[in-house]
């Protein structure tokens, strides 16, 4: 059975609950000293759980001290001599695994999992949602959803709320072919296929649920419209994005990424502020072994303005999202305050998938993590969804 994790971040309160008081792990005992000083030989050798309490302390240390490793485990260089694009080369296998773990743990939430289960009656696989809250007062929930068509691949999944038995929560899925489907696990418990038109759904963008608007959102192929799906409707609405004029200083930056691919992701802050994130990437060839890698080049962020109307939304270019951090991968993007977890850096975008890294909106610096032989760190098992057999 393949275990698939829904994209959420560990909050400090959750991390503390899953670790015993004596099992506080900041970093692996094999990697860093307790004081992050190469001269301090006091190792963090306390017993620890399988996951670090604050995974982003490791990422923050690497970002701030990329050349501090005296034994050559970490080195940094500019990407094609570009001061705004940096590559952190991780030459140690154990450290590489810890960086991958830290980045993917950040996109998980304890107690919420999705697995594929086999339905004997239909001889097919379907998604099952398991919710084991850390609060003992909240009952565990298991919801077995109907099988999707054979060969379907779940590309993105979003939920209207955490699964509880006293709420009519809805699961939204974007599967292969840009098909949108909804299911109420404790209602009719059947998939409702949404009637969409060609190019209505960007196959590479993520589905998200707005708690403020009580709707599922996903950008269209061109990125100029927003596909909006009400919880009680089978036909989506289209809202136009009206972009304010860009600052002249951004024109050259756009020219630099004109040949890049782009995906658009909508994300909502804890206060209900909507952001549109444009993620630019390009293919990079490793001629030594004739392999192709897709690497991140740049992000651009637009926030929703106050002058938004029923069927149009004014979007304003911004380089400042304040204390917030945005997380994007190949499932629902999300946003949290940097102060919610030690090690998170404000005004930054953390990205996972074909490559792992951090984009600083303040300095417009993109830092990508690579192996010692300059191959981007990636994890094709997470956050990707496996096809249903």
C-alpha positions in Angstrom: 0.0 0.0 0.0 1.4 3.4 -1.0 1.3 6.0 1.7 0.5 9.5 0.4 0.8 12.6 2.7 -1.4 15.6 2.4 0.5 18.9 2.2 0.5 20.8 5.5 3.1 22.1 7.9 4.0 20.9 11.3 3.1 23.6 13.8 5.3 23.8 16.9 2.4 22.7 19.2 1.9 19.6 17.1 5.6 18.8 17.0 5.9 19.0 20.8 3.0 16.6 21.2 4.5 13.9 19.0 7.8 13.9 20.9 8.4 12.9 24.4 9.9 15.7 26.6 13.4 14.1 26.5 13.3 13.5 22.8 13.8 17.0 21.4 15.7 16.7 18.2 16.9 19.8 16.4 19.3 18.1 14.1 20.6 14.6 13.6 23.4 13.6 16.0 25.5 12.6 13.0 25.4 16.0 11.4 25.6 19.0 13.6 26.8 20.0 17.1 24.4 21.4 19.6 25.7 24.9 19.3 26.1 24.8 15.5 29.8 25.6 16.0 32.4 23.4 14.3 34.7 23.8 17.3 32.0 22.6 19.8 32.3 18.8 20.1 29.2 18.4 22.2 27.0 16.3 19.9 23.2 16.1 20.1 23.2 12.4 21.1 19.9 12.3 23.0 17.3 9.8 22.0 15.0 11.2 19.3 11.9 10.3 17.4 12.1 9.5 13.7 11.5 13.1 12.8 13.1 16.4 14.0 11.1 18.7 16.2 11.9 21.8 14.2 13.1 20.6 10.8 13.6 24.1 9.3 16.4 24.9 11.8 18.6 22.7 9.6 17.5 24.5 6.4 18.0 27.9 8.1 21.5 26.9 9.2 22.5 25.9 5.7 21.1 29.1 4.2 22.9 31.3 6.6 26.2 29.3 6.8 26.5 27.5 3.4 30.3 27.3 3.6 30.7 26.7 7.3 31.3 23.0 7.0 35.0 22.5 7.7 35.0 18.9 6.3 33.5 19.9 2.9 30.1 18.5 3.4 28.5 21.8 2.2 29.7 24.1 -0.5 28.0 26.9 -2.4 28.4 28.5 -5.8 26.5 30.9 -8.0 24.3 29.4 -10.8 26.1 30.3 -14.1 27.7 33.3 -12.2 24.4 34.8 -11.4 24.5 36.4 -7.9 20.7 35.9 -7.4 20.8 32.2 -8.1 22.8 30.0 -5.7 23.4 26.3 -5.6 24.2 24.6 -2.3 26.2 21.4 -2.9 25.6 18.7 -0.3 28.4 16.3 -0.5 27.4 14.0 2.4 24.8 11.3 1.9 23.4 11.4 5.4 23.1 15.2 5.3 21.4 15.0 1.9 18.8 12.7 3.3 18.2 15.0 6.2 17.7 18.0 4.0 15.2 16.1 1.9 13.5 14.9 5.1 13.4 18.4 6.6 11.9 19.9 3.4 9.2 17.2 3.1 8.3 17.0 6.8 7.5 20.7 6.5 4.9 19.9 3.9 3.2 17.3 6.2 0.8 17.5 9.1 0.8 14.9 11.9 -2.3 12.7 12.0 -3.5 13.3 8.5 -2.7 10.7 5.9 -4.0 9.4 2.6 -3.5 5.8 1.4 -4.6 3.7 -1.5 -6.8 0.8 -0.4 -8.0 -2.2 -2.4 -11.7 -2.6 -2.8 -12.5 -6.3 -3.2 -16.0 -5.7 -4.4 -14.9 -3.7 -7.4 -11.3 -5.1 -7.7 -9.9 -1.5 -7.8 -8.1 0.9 -5.7 -9.4 4.1 -4.0 -8.1 6.7 -1.7 -8.6 6.4 2.1 -8.2 9.3 4.5 -7.0 8.6 8.0 -7.1 11.4 10.7 -5.5 10.8 14.1 -5.6 14.1 15.9 -3.0 14.8 18.5 -5.8 16.1 20.8 -7.1 13.0 22.6 -10.5 14.6 22.9 -11.0 14.4 19.2 -12.1 11.1 17.8 -10.0 9.4 15.1 -11.6 9.4 11.6 -11.3 6.9 8.8 -13.0 7.6 5.5 -12.8 5.3 2.5 -13.5 7.1 -0.7 -14.9 5.4 -3.8 -12.4 4.3 -6.5 -11.5 6.7 -9.2 -11.4 5.4 -12.8 -8.7 2.9 -13.5 -5.5 4.6 -14.6 -6.3 7.9 -13.0 -3.5 9.8 -11.3 -4.2 12.1 -8.5 -2.3 15.3 -9.3 -3.6 17.5 -6.5 -5.9 17.0 -3.5 -7.5 19.6 -1.2 -10.0 19.4 1.6 -12.6 21.9 2.9 -11.6 21.2 6.5 -9.9 18.7 8.6 -11.9 15.5 8.6 -14.3 15.3 11.6 -17.5 13.4 11.9 -19.6 16.4 12.9 -18.8 18.4 9.7 -19.9 18.0 6.1 -16.4 18.2 4.8 -15.6 17.8 1.1 -12.6 16.3 -0.6 -11.6 17.9 -4.0 -9.3 16.0 -6.4 -7.6 17.1 -9.6 -6.7 14.0 -11.5 -4.9 13.3 -14.8 -6.4 15.1 -17.8 -7.3 18.1 -15.6 -10.4 16.3 -14.3 -12.0 17.8 -11.1 -14.0 15.6 -8.8 -15.6 16.2 -5.4 -16.7 13.8 -2.8 -18.5 14.1 0.6 -17.1 11.2 2.7 -19.9 11.3 5.2 -22.6 12.3 2.7 -23.4 10.5 -0.5 -19.8 9.3 -0.6 -19.6 9.3 -4.4 -17.4 11.2 -6.9 -19.1 14.1 -8.6 -17.2 14.9 -11.8 -17.1 18.6 -12.5 -18.0 19.8 -16.0 -15.1 21.8 -17.2 -14.2 23.2 -20.6 -10.8 22.8 -22.3 -8.0 25.0 -20.8 -10.3 25.7 -17.8 -7.9 23.9 -15.5 -4.1 24.2 -15.6 -2.9 20.6 -15.4 0.3 21.6 -13.7 -1.2 24.0 -11.1 -2.5 22.9 -7.7 -6.0 22.8 -6.4 -6.7 24.8 -3.2 -9.6 25.4 -0.9 -10.3 28.9 0.4 -11.6 28.8 4.0 -12.7 32.4 3.6 -14.7 32.0 0.4 -15.7 28.3 1.0 -14.6 27.5 -2.6 -12.1 25.4 -4.4 -9.8 27.4 -6.7 -7.4 26.6 -9.4 -5.8 28.9 -12.1 -6.6 28.3 -15.8 -4.0 27.3 -18.4 -3.0 30.8 -19.4 -3.1 32.1 -15.8 -5.4 35.0 -16.7 -8.5 33.4 -15.1 -9.4 31.6 -11.9 -11.6 28.5 -12.0 -13.9 28.7 -9.0 -15.9 25.7 -7.7 -18.7 26.1 -5.1 -19.2 23.2 -2.7 -22.7 22.7 -3.9 -22.2 23.2 -7.7 -21.1 20.9 -10.5 -20.3 23.8 -12.9 -17.4 26.1 -12.0 -17.3 29.8 -12.5 -14.5 31.8 -14.1 -13.1 34.9 -12.5 -10.7 37.2 -14.5 -7.5 38.3 -13.0 -6.9 42.0 -13.5 -3.2 42.7 -13.0 -2.1 46.1 -12.0 0.8 47.6 -14.0 4.2 46.1 -13.1 7.0 48.2 -11.8 9.6 49.0 -14.6 12.3 47.3 -12.6 10.5 43.9 -13.1 10.5 44.1 -16.9 14.0 42.8 -17.3 13.4 40.0 -14.8 10.4 38.9 -16.9 12.6 39.0 -20.0 15.2 36.7 -18.3 12.5 34.0 -17.7 10.7 34.4 -21.0 11.8 31.0 -22.2 11.0 29.3 -18.9 7.9 27.1 -18.1 5.5 28.5 -15.5 2.9 27.1 -13.1 0.4 29.2 -11.2 -0.6 28.5 -7.6 -3.2 30.3 -5.5 -2.6 30.3 -1.7 -4.5 31.8 1.2 -2.9 33.3 4.3 -4.2 32.6 7.8 -6.0 35.9 7.7 -7.7 35.2 4.4 -5.4 37.2 2.1 -5.1 35.6 -1.3 -1.8 35.4 -3.2 -1.1 34.2 -6.7 2.3 32.6 -7.0 4.0 32.3 -10.4 6.7 29.6 -10.4 9.3 29.7 -13.2 11.5 26.8 -14.1 13.7 25.6 -17.0 15.3 22.4 -18.2 19.0 21.8 -17.5 21.0 19.1 -19.3 23.7 17.1 -17.6 25.9 16.2 -20.6 28.0 13.8 -18.5 25.2 11.2 -18.2 22.8 12.7 -20.7 20.1 13.4 -18.2 17.6 16.3 -18.0 16.7 18.1 -14.8 14.0 20.7 -14.3 15.3 23.5 -12.0 13.6 26.5 -10.4 14.6 30.0 -11.6 12.3 32.5 -10.2 9.0 33.3 -8.4 6.7 36.2 -8.7 3.9 36.9 -6.2 0.7 38.9 -6.6 -1.7 39.8 -3.8 -5.4 40.3 -4.2 -6.3 44.0 -4.0 -9.2 45.6 -2.3 -10.8 46.6 -5.7 -12.0 43.1 -6.5 -15.5 42.4 -7.8 -17.8 39.4 -8.1 -16.3 38.0 -11.3 -12.9 39.7 -11.4 -10.0 40.0 -9.0 -7.4 42.8 -9.0 -3.9 41.4 -8.4 -1.0 43.6 -7.4 2.6 42.6 -7.7 4.4 42.4 -4.4 7.9 41.6 -3.1 6.8 41.8 0.5 4.5 39.2 2.2 5.7 40.2 5.6 6.2 37.5 8.3 4.6 34.9 6.0 6.2 31.9 4.3 4.6 30.2 1.2 5.0 26.5 0.5 4.5 25.2 -3.0 4.9 21.7 -4.4 2.6 19.4 -6.5 -0.4 19.6 -4.2 -2.2 22.3 -2.3 0.0 25.3 -1.7 -0.3 26.9 1.8 0.9 29.8 3.8 2.0 30.2 7.5 3.6 32.9 9.6 7.4 32.4 9.9 7.1 32.9 13.6 5.0 29.8 13.8 8.0 27.5 13.6 11.7 28.0 14.5 13.9 28.1 11.5 11.4 29.5 9.0 12.5 32.6 7.2 9.9 35.4 6.6 9.1 36.6 3.2 10.3 33.4 1.6 8.9 30.6 -0.6 9.9 27.0 0.1 9.5 24.7 -2.9 9.7 20.9 -3.3 9.3 18.4 -6.1 11.6 18.2 -9.1 14.1 20.3 -7.0 14.2 21.5 -3.4 15.0 25.0 -2.4 14.1 28.4 -1.0 13.3 31.7 -2.8 13.9 34.9 -0.8 11.5 37.6 -2.1 13.5 40.3 -0.3 16.7 39.7 -2.1 15.2 37.8 -5.1 17.7 35.0 -4.5 16.8 31.5 -5.4 18.8 28.8 -3.5 18.6 25.3 -4.8 19.9 22.2 -3.0 22.0 19.8 -5.0 24.1 16.7 -4.5 27.9 17.0 -4.6 27.8 16.2 -8.4 25.4 19.1 -9.0 22.2 17.1 -9.4 19.2 18.8 -7.9 17.8 17.2 -4.8 14.4 15.9 -5.5 11.9 13.3 -4.2 9.6 11.8 -6.8 7.7 9.9 -4.2 6.7 13.0 -2.4 4.6 15.1 -2.9 3.7 13.2 -6.1 0.6 11.0 -6.2 0.8 7.6 -7.6 -1.6 6.4 -10.3 -4.5 4.2 -9.3 -4.1 0.7 -10.5 
